[in-house]
């Protein structure tokens, strides 16, 4: 389960091998091992999420335009970046970049069109400078040279509680890409002035493109407030049926929350999904199963915690509420959930741990049914459409709590990162 790995949960190899015959199937979400990822990046150094080395950033690109590009299978070696794709498409289509969209002034499109390489394979590159930065690891390309920081902390080591190095103290390296395109020989000691020149250029580019403050936190950083499709909302009200995309889902990790569902049960009873986030590999669901109210919390597919009422709901209107109180501040704490119907408690349970930082990456939020995968295949199969009527569902997420140490570190990062 890659979601477990992203949350810093290490599953022993022996436990993984129990599902060896199912690897790659719909009931697994395996992730490539670091050693294999590194091997596949040969001859470059390091892996994805490392902005310092081409093993983490360099990828092949294929452009096909038979009416224009005549040397089928030809190779271009000019330096370019993913930000050059849009300018290339615009020039090829003969379209100017819009100055406004829906009345909103647009920021300039950064990047350089690659069309000039279509007819001249040996043309000098027009993309002469490019910065790279991710979680404090950084590099700068300029006219055939590349300066970069050594890796301060590997992505898989940045777990909660790990002491992180100061990103401003990372040592730098220098490479002459015209002679050493795999970053094999560090020539920083041989060309100290060139290194200083590129370090200063990185600061200039970083200020220009709002890279500062540098922040090398991994898991903690994910929980911090950020732009989303639901900015500033403290209450989410939904009607059924409906689905909410990842960027607009109500947050539940590292905090308390309350779900209140106003439902109508017809004669003969009802069952089905009321509201769910995530699915087989992480998430939760509030539903009726054979008429009984159930809340299931799926902890990264390692353990499922369950609340279930003893009685099926009678026909009529019922408020079904699940209220979860988080044992914060801090990451991956437990908490107590209380399931009530008509204001009467029907189930209570305290769990020792919750999802540390990262929700499901490929499943959104559903109201009135469940898309993609279910939170517990033993209970139901998707779409598990609700057979009663959902008048509305209200989700209230309470703000996450942070330890004094986390708050102090955030303040320090903001202060020192401005330089």
ZIUR-V955524 format. One record per residue. RES is the residue in three letters. SS is DSSP state (2 for helix, 1 for strand, 0 for the rest). OMEGA is omega in whole degrees, 0 to 359 (none if undefined). NEAR is the number of other C-alpha atoms within 8 Angstrom. Layout:
res-><RES/RES>
ss-><SS/SS>
omega-><OMEGA/OMEGA>
near-><NEAR/NEAR>
This chain:
res-><UNK/UNK/UNK/UNK/UNK/UNK/UNK/UNK/UNK/UNK/UNK/UNK/UNK/UNK/UNK/UNK/UNK/UNK/UNK/UNK/UNK/UNK/UNK/UNK/UNK/UNK/UNK/UNK/UNK/UNK/UNK/UNK/UNK/UNK/UNK/UNK/UNK/UNK/UNK/UNK/UNK/UNK/UNK/UNK/UNK/UNK/UNK/UNK/UNK/UNK/UNK/UNK/UNK/UNK/UNK/UNK/UNK/UNK/UNK/UNK/UNK/UNK/UNK/UNK/UNK/UNK/UNK/UNK/UNK/UNK/UNK/UNK/UNK/UNK/UNK/UNK/UNK/UNK/UNK/UNK/UNK/UNK/UNK/UNK/UNK/UNK/UNK/UNK/UNK/UNK/UNK/UNK/UNK/UNK/UNK/UNK/UNK/UNK/UNK/UNK/UNK/UNK/UNK/UNK/UNK/UNK/UNK/UNK/UNK/UNK/UNK/UNK/UNK/UNK/UNK/UNK/UNK/UNK/UNK/UNK/UNK/UNK/UNK/UNK/UNK/UNK/UNK/UNK/UNK/UNK/UNK/UNK/UNK/UNK/UNK/UNK/UNK/UNK/UNK/UNK/UNK/UNK/UNK/UNK/UNK/UNK/UNK/UNK/UNK/UNK/UNK/UNK/UNK/UNK/UNK/UNK/UNK/UNK/UNK/UNK/UNK/UNK/UNK/UNK/UNK/UNK/UNK/UNK/UNK/UNK/UNK/UNK/UNK/UNK/UNK/UNK/UNK/UNK/UNK/UNK/UNK/UNK/UNK/UNK/UNK/UNK/UNK/UNK/UNK/UNK/UNK/UNK/UNK/UNK/UNK/UNK/UNK/UNK/UNK/UNK/UNK/UNK/UNK/UNK/UNK/UNK/UNK/UNK/UNK/UNK/UNK/UNK/UNK/UNK/UNK/UNK/UNK/UNK/UNK/UNK/UNK/UNK/UNK/UNK/UNK/UNK/UNK/UNK/UNK/UNK/UNK/UNK/UNK/UNK/UNK/UNK/UNK/UNK/UNK/UNK/UNK/UNK/UNK/UNK/UNK/UNK/UNK/UNK/UNK/UNK/UNK/UNK/UNK/UNK/UNK/UNK/UNK/UNK/UNK/UNK/UNK/UNK/UNK/UNK/UNK/UNK/UNK/UNK/UNK/UNK/UNK/UNK/UNK/UNK/UNK/UNK/UNK/UNK/UNK/UNK/UNK/UNK/UNK/UNK/UNK/UNK/UNK/UNK/UNK/UNK/UNK/UNK/UNK/UNK/UNK/UNK/UNK/UNK/UNK/UNK/UNK/UNK/UNK/UNK/UNK/UNK/UNK/UNK/UNK/UNK/UNK/UNK/UNK/UNK/UNK/UNK/UNK/UNK/UNK/UNK/UNK/UNK/UNK/UNK/UNK/UNK/UNK/UNK/UNK/UNK/UNK/UNK/UNK/UNK/UNK/UNK/UNK/UNK/UNK/UNK/UNK/UNK/UNK/UNK/UNK/UNK/UNK/UNK/UNK/UNK/UNK/UNK/UNK/UNK/UNK/UNK/UNK/UNK/UNK/UNK/UNK/UNK/UNK/UNK/UNK/UNK/UNK/UNK/UNK/UNK/UNK/UNK/UNK/UNK/UNK/UNK/UNK/UNK/UNK/UNK/UNK/UNK/UNK/UNK/UNK/UNK/UNK/UNK/UNK/UNK/UNK/UNK/UNK/UNK/UNK/UNK/UNK/UNK/UNK/UNK/UNK/UNK/UNK/UNK/UNK/UNK/UNK/UNK/UNK/UNK/UNK/UNK/UNK/UNK/UNK/UNK/UNK/UNK/UNK>
ss-><0/2/2/2/2/2/0/0/0/0/0/0/2/2/2/2/2/0/0/2/2/2/0/0/0/0/0/0/0/0/0/0/0/2/2/2/2/2/2/2/0/0/0/0/0/0/0/0/0/0/0/0/0/0/0/0/0/0/0/0/0/0/0/0/0/0/0/0/0/0/0/0/0/0/0/0/0/0/0/0/0/0/0/2/2/2/2/2/2/2/2/2/2/0/0/0/0/0/0/1/1/0/0/1/1/0/0/0/0/0/0/0/0/0/2/2/2/0/0/0/0/0/0/0/0/0/0/0/1/1/1/1/1/1/0/0/1/1/1/1/1/1/0/0/1/1/1/1/1/0/0/0/0/0/2/2/2/0/0/0/0/0/0/0/0/0/2/2/2/0/0/1/1/1/1/1/0/0/0/0/0/0/0/0/0/0/0/0/0/0/0/2/2/2/2/2/2/2/2/2/2/2/2/2/2/2/2/2/0/0/0/0/0/0/0/0/0/0/2/2/2/2/0/0/0/0/0/0/0/0/0/0/0/0/0/1/1/1/0/0/0/1/1/1/0/2/2/2/0/0/0/0/0/0/0/0/1/1/1/1/1/1/1/1/1/0/0/0/0/0/0/1/1/1/1/1/1/1/1/0/0/1/1/1/1/1/1/1/1/0/0/1/1/1/1/1/1/1/1/0/0/0/1/1/1/1/1/1/1/1/1/1/0/0/0/1/1/1/1/1/1/1/1/1/1/1/0/0/0/0/0/0/0/0/1/1/1/1/1/1/1/0/0/1/1/1/1/1/1/1/1/0/0/0/0/0/0/0/0/0/0/0/0/0/1/1/1/0/0/0/0/0/0/0/0/0/0/0/0/0/0/0/0/0/0/0/0/0/1/1/1/1/1/1/1/1/1/0/0/0/0/0/0/2/2/2/2/2/2/2/2/2/2/2/2/2/2/0/0>
omega-><182/179/176/179/180/179/178/179/182/179/181/182/180/178/178/184/176/182/185/183/180/183/179/179/184/180/177/175/185/177/181/176/181/183/179/179/180/180/181/179/177/10/182/178/171/194/176/182/176/184/185/187/183/174/179/187/190/180/176/177/179/177/179/176/187/181/184/183/188/183/181/182/179/183/175/183/178/178/175/187/182/178/179/184/182/176/178/180/180/180/180/180/181/182/176/177/182/176/178/173/183/177/181/179/184/173/179/177/178/179/184/179/178/183/182/180/186/183/184/184/184/181/177/182/177/175/191/183/178/176/174/176/174/177/176/176/187/179/180/175/176/173/175/177/177/175/184/174/169/183/180/178/182/182/183/178/185/182/177/178/180/178/184/177/177/183/179/179/178/176/183/174/180/180/174/186/178/179/190/188/177/181/181/186/177/182/181/180/182/182/183/180/178/178/179/179/181/176/178/179/177/180/180/180/181/177/181/186/172/177/181/2/176/183/183/174/178/186/179/185/181/184/183/177/181/176/181/176/180/187/173/183/176/177/180/180/184/169/185/352/178/177/182/182/184/186/182/182/173/183/178/184/175/182/171/177/179/176/178/181/176/187/174/177/181/174/183/176/182/170/180/183/173/178/179/168/179/184/189/189/176/177/181/178/173/187/171/178/186/176/182/178/181/167/179/177/182/180/178/175/177/179/177/178/192/171/182/175/184/186/173/181/178/176/180/181/181/165/177/187/169/182/182/178/185/181/180/7/180/184/174/177/175/180/182/177/179/178/181/175/181/178/182/180/179/177/178/179/174/181/187/186/175/178/186/187/194/176/177/186/189/177/181/182/181/176/176/176/181/179/178/182/179/180/178/181/180/181/187/173/180/11/176/183/181/185/173/178/176/180/173/175/179/178/178/175/177/184/179/178/179/178/176/180/179/180/179/181/179/179/179/180/180/185/186/183/183/180/none>
near-><11/8/14/12/10/9/11/10/7/6/8/6/6/6/8/9/7/6/8/7/4/8/9/8/7/5/7/9/12/8/6/6/6/6/6/8/10/12/7/6/12/8/6/10/13/11/12/8/8/15/14/14/14/12/15/14/11/6/4/4/4/4/4/5/6/7/5/6/10/6/5/6/4/6/5/7/6/8/7/9/8/5/9/13/11/9/13/12/9/11/11/8/6/6/7/6/6/6/7/8/8/4/5/6/7/8/5/4/6/6/11/11/12/11/9/8/10/9/7/7/10/8/8/5/8/5/9/10/8/9/11/9/11/10/9/10/16/13/15/15/12/10/6/9/11/13/14/13/13/10/9/10/8/7/8/7/7/12/9/8/4/7/4/8/7/6/11/5/6/10/6/9/12/12/14/12/11/7/5/10/8/9/13/7/6/9/10/12/6/5/8/8/6/8/12/8/8/12/10/8/9/11/8/8/9/11/9/7/6/6/9/9/11/11/9/10/9/10/11/11/7/8/9/6/4/4/5/7/7/9/6/4/6/7/8/9/8/9/10/9/8/10/8/9/9/10/7/9/11/8/5/8/11/17/13/13/12/12/11/11/13/12/13/12/14/9/5/5/13/12/14/13/16/14/14/14/11/17/16/13/14/15/16/13/14/13/12/13/10/8/11/13/13/13/13/13/11/17/13/12/11/6/7/10/9/8/12/11/11/6/6/10/9/6/10/7/8/10/11/13/12/13/11/11/10/11/8/12/9/9/10/10/14/12/13/12/11/14/16/12/11/7/6/6/9/11/10/10/8/8/9/7/8/12/13/11/13/11/10/12/7/6/11/12/13/14/15/14/16/15/8/8/10/13/15/11/8/4/6/8/8/11/8/10/11/12/7/11/8/13/10/11/13/12/12/10/13/8/6/9/9/10/8/6/7/9/9/8/8/8/8/8/11/10/8/8/11/7/5>
